[in-house]
Amino acid sequence: MKLENEDALDDLILCEQCFTLHEELPLEDGTKACCSACGAVLYRYDSKLIDHGLALSVTGLVFFILANLFPLVQIEILGHGQFITVPKTIFSLFEYGFYFVGILCTFLIFIFPFMVFTINMLLFTLLKMKRGKKLTKELLVLLAHIKPWSMTDIFLISILVALVKLIGYAQIHMGIAFWALMIFVLIDLYIVKRMHLFDLWMLRKRILLKEDAK
């Protein structure tokens, strides 16, 4: 079904919890709009979101690169030590014939997290420069598709579980990449918790669309 006036939908907000439709209202800095039916947060306005988002995206990307360049852990059993890195873990899956799992891990713990932080960095840069009306829209749509598939937090938990099981059988030394991965996951969780896609969409609308209307 094709609507006669799709632009009119741009001024309406749908509550994700109870699906009540609301009319968008301008907010003051630091305030938020809530659903009149269930009280869920609909959207927020934070003028410092761009600076905070850009700083966190750059920092997260640096720690992500460190997590993939340096050894994750060193395991010593009966005098024999071995370094484990994230790329080495993925390559070993292919070496042992687990191609499907290897491809899945490549996307979930490397390609998608890298794409999410790169897109975030590019998106916040464009918003800060007040440029890229069409590109920012495409980036937000792409981000909405791949963000749920970034699973470095699950990968970190699986490493911790494996290391706990090895305690008593081997000597374990944490590498630089382990701490870098932990910081990266914390930044990723903070961004997911504090910077919702809808807030970014509303921020883009406030900055770029109203800039064109002037």
Disulfide bonds with the S-S distance in Angstrom:
none
